[in-house]
Amino acid sequence: RQFGAFLHWPDQVPPSKVVSSSLSLHRGLVRISDGWVQLASGQETPPGTVPSEEELLNQAVVVLSCASYRNQALHVFIRPALLASAIQAASSNKRQEVYNSFSFLWNMFSNEFILCPGAAVQDFEEACYLLVKSGALQINQQEILVTERGRRTLTFLANILEPFLEGYQMVCRFLCEEATEGLTEKQFVPAVRDFIIKHLLTGRLRYAEVLSSDLQKNALAALLRLGAVRKLKGGEEQGALKVNKVMVNSLEDTLGGKLPTQKALVARL
């Protein structure tokens, strides 16, 4: 609610009952087993075995369907989520370094989310305000500190972006490793999808959301906007994608650094 979202919640009804009622409306997607919410993706793959491509795609359909509900609320959390990821990835808690990390993510994902052009500073300040208001951060002129009570909030917010970070990294990796000469925008989605499926089958990726064609197209649009990929005009190669592999590889490395692997500094209250 402090972030500007409002829930329609029945009065005097416990949260567990409301959640169970909502889940019961989507039996084709999820089910409750021993108190845990599980994907209703048909035959479960035994532990330690590699799923077939068909099993993987069936599971991905369910995951993407569930993600479509989550994505409807992303506009509420995106700015604080960008800040949370920036805090966990920045090399220090210095305000300028956190902003630099935030600005990179903001620019990278401006095709993915509704972000107003030129409003990175304003969005950064808004995210800071919201997280201070919620008690997750303490901020002075030089430093941004995570409070003890804010660690869980920051982890939740940073986790929102993880599927997008992984998806954009995989698009960069595909363009550096397997994109052929003369690859067109039309050929891009099926080619990158096959590349991602291969990596999902090895168990190297965590999120089935990376199979989203919208995510893949938005990642390509970001790379075109940033100049890491160009669309050739004229001649026999008209419409082909020209990849600046040095720049794309650098962006992939930077995105990898944005994954929340570092512990946030905790304020001494």
C-alpha positions in Angstrom: 0.0 0.0 0.0 2.9 2.4 0.7 4.1 1.8 -2.8 0.8 2.9 -4.3 -1.0 -0.4 -4.7 -4.4 -1.3 -3.2 -5.8 -4.8 -2.6 -9.4 -5.7 -2.7 -9.4 -7.8 0.5 -12.6 -9.2 2.1 -13.1 -8.0 5.7 -12.6 -10.4 8.5 -11.3 -13.2 6.2 -7.9 -14.7 7.1 -5.2 -14.4 4.4 -4.8 -18.1 4.1 -8.4 -18.5 3.1 -8.3 -15.7 0.5 -5.1 -17.2 -1.1 -6.6 -20.7 -1.1 -9.8 -19.4 -2.7 -7.7 -17.7 -5.4 -5.6 -20.8 -6.1 -8.7 -22.9 -6.4 -9.8 -20.8 -9.3 -6.7 -21.8 -11.2 -6.5 -25.5 -10.8 -5.2 -25.9 -14.3 -2.1 -23.9 -13.3 -1.3 -24.7 -9.7 -2.3 -27.0 -6.9 -1.7 -27.3 -3.1 0.1 -30.3 -1.9 1.1 -30.8 1.8 0.8 -27.0 2.3 3.0 -26.2 -0.6 1.9 -24.5 -3.9 3.1 -26.6 -6.9 2.8 -26.2 -10.6 0.0 -28.4 -12.1 2.1 -29.3 -15.1 1.1 -32.9 -15.4 3.7 -35.7 -14.9 6.3 -34.7 -12.4 10.0 -35.2 -13.4 11.7 -37.5 -10.8 14.4 -35.8 -8.8 17.9 -36.1 -10.4 16.5 -36.7 -13.9 16.7 -34.4 -16.9 13.2 -33.4 -18.3 12.5 -33.9 -21.9 12.0 -31.0 -24.2 8.2 -31.6 -24.2 8.1 -31.7 -20.4 10.1 -28.6 -20.2 7.9 -26.7 -22.6 4.7 -27.9 -20.9 6.1 -26.6 -17.6 7.1 -23.3 -19.2 3.6 -22.7 -20.4 2.3 -23.0 -16.8 5.1 -20.8 -15.5 4.5 -18.1 -18.1 0.8 -18.2 -17.4 1.4 -17.6 -13.7 4.0 -14.9 -14.5 1.4 -13.0 -16.6 -0.6 -12.4 -13.3 2.5 -11.3 -11.5 3.5 -9.0 -14.3 0.3 -7.0 -13.9 1.6 -5.7 -10.6 5.2 -5.0 -11.7 4.5 -1.4 -12.5 3.9 -0.9 -8.7 7.3 -2.4 -7.7 9.6 -1.8 -10.7 11.4 1.3 -9.4 12.0 0.0 -5.9 13.0 -3.4 -7.5 15.5 -1.6 -9.7 16.9 0.1 -6.6 17.0 -3.1 -4.6 19.0 -4.9 -7.4 21.3 -1.9 -7.7 22.0 -1.8 -4.0 22.9 -5.5 -3.9 25.1 -5.3 -7.0 26.9 -2.0 -6.3 30.5 -2.3 -5.1 29.8 -0.1 -2.1 26.9 1.7 -0.3 27.9 5.1 -1.7 24.9 6.9 -3.1 26.6 7.7 -6.4 27.7 4.1 -7.0 24.2 2.8 -6.2 22.8 5.4 -8.6 25.2 4.3 -11.4 24.0 0.7 -11.0 20.4 1.8 -10.9 20.9 3.9 -14.1 22.4 1.0 -16.0 19.4 -1.3 -15.1 16.9 1.6 -15.8 18.4 2.1 -19.3 18.6 -1.6 -20.0 15.0 -2.3 -19.1 13.3 0.8 -20.4 11.8 -1.3 -23.3 10.6 -4.0 -20.8 8.8 -1.7 -18.4 6.9 1.6 -18.5 9.6 4.1 -17.7 9.4 7.7 -18.9 12.4 8.8 -21.1 14.9 10.9 -19.2 13.4 10.2 -15.8 16.1 8.0 -14.3 17.0 10.5 -11.6 13.4 11.1 -10.7 12.7 7.4 -10.6 15.8 6.8 -8.4 14.6 9.5 -5.9 11.1 8.0 -5.9 12.4 4.5 -5.2 14.6 5.9 -2.4 11.6 7.7 -0.9 9.4 4.7 -1.0 12.0 2.4 0.6 12.8 4.9 3.3 9.1 5.4 4.0 8.6 1.6 4.3 11.5 1.4 6.8 13.7 -0.7 4.5 16.5 2.0 3.9 18.3 4.8 5.7 19.7 7.4 3.4 22.0 10.4 3.9 23.8 12.6 1.4 26.6 10.1 0.8 25.3 6.6 1.7 22.4 4.2 1.2 22.0 1.7 4.0 19.7 -1.3 4.4 18.1 -1.6 7.8 17.7 -4.9 9.5 14.0 -5.0 8.9 14.6 -4.0 5.3 16.7 -7.0 4.3 13.7 -9.2 3.6 12.0 -6.4 1.6 15.1 -5.8 -0.5 15.5 -9.6 -1.2 11.8 -9.8 -2.4 12.2 -6.8 -4.6 15.5 -7.9 -6.2 14.0 -11.4 -6.9 11.4 -9.7 -9.0 14.0 -8.8 -11.6 16.0 -12.1 -11.6 14.1 -13.7 -14.5 14.6 -10.6 -16.6 18.3 -10.4 -15.8 18.8 -14.0 -16.7 16.7 -13.7 -19.9 18.7 -10.6 -21.1 22.0 -12.3 -20.3 20.9 -15.3 -22.4 20.0 -13.1 -25.4 23.4 -11.5 -25.1 25.1 -14.8 -24.9 23.2 -16.1 -28.0 24.2 -13.1 -30.0 27.9 -13.6 -29.1 28.1 -17.3 -29.4 25.6 -18.6 -32.0 24.1 -15.7 -34.0 24.9 -16.4 -37.7 25.8 -13.9 -40.3 22.7 -12.6 -42.0 20.5 -13.3 -39.0 17.3 -11.2 -39.4 14.9 -9.9 -36.7 12.3 -12.4 -37.9 14.7 -15.3 -37.5 15.9 -14.1 -34.1 13.1 -15.3 -31.8 13.0 -19.0 -33.0 16.8 -19.1 -33.0 17.3 -17.7 -29.5 14.4 -19.9 -28.2 16.3 -23.0 -29.4 19.5 -21.8 -27.8 17.7 -21.1 -24.5 15.9 -24.5 -24.5 19.3 -26.2 -24.9 20.5 -24.4 -21.8 17.3 -25.0 -19.8 17.6 -28.8 -20.5 21.1 -28.8 -19.0 19.7 -27.3 -15.8 22.0 -24.2 -16.0 19.1 -21.7 -16.0 16.8 -21.1 -13.1 13.8 -19.4 -14.8 11.4 -20.7 -17.4 10.4 -17.1 -18.0 13.4 -16.7 -20.2 11.4 -18.5 -22.9 9.0 -15.5 -23.2 9.2 -14.2 -26.7 8.2 -10.8 -25.4 11.2 -10.7 -23.1 13.5 -11.8 -26.0 12.1 -9.1 -28.3 12.4 -6.5 -25.6 16.0 -7.5 -25.0 16.8 -7.2 -28.7 15.1 -3.8 -28.8 17.2 -2.6 -25.9 20.4 -3.8 -27.6 19.4 -2.0 -30.8 18.6 1.2 -28.9 22.0 1.0 -27.1 23.9 0.5 -30.3 25.2 -3.0 -29.4 23.3 -4.4 -32.4 22.5 -2.7 -35.7 20.0 -3.5 -38.4 21.7 -3.3 -41.7 20.1 -1.2 -44.5 20.6 -1.6 -48.2 22.3 -4.3 -50.2 21.9 -8.0 -50.0 22.2 -8.0 -46.2 19.3 -5.5 -45.7 17.5 -6.3 -42.5 20.3 -8.4 -41.1 21.4 -7.9 -37.5 25.0 -6.7 -37.1 26.3 -7.6 -33.6 29.0 -5.6 -31.8 30.2 -8.7 -29.9 32.6 -6.7 -27.7 29.8 -4.4 -26.5 27.2 -7.2 -26.2 29.7 -9.3 -24.2 30.4 -6.3 -21.9 26.6 -5.8 -21.3 26.2 -9.4 -20.5 29.0 -9.2 -17.9 27.5 -6.1 -16.4 24.1 -7.8 -16.2 25.7 -10.7 -14.5 27.2 -8.4 -12.0 23.7 -7.0 -11.3 22.4 -10.4 -10.1 22.0 -10.1 -6.3 25.1 -12.0 -5.1 26.5 -9.5 -2.7 25.3 -8.9 0.8 23.7 -5.6 1.4 25.2 -3.5 4.2 23.0 -3.4 7.2 22.5 -0.1 9.0 23.5 0.1 12.7 20.3 1.4 14.3 
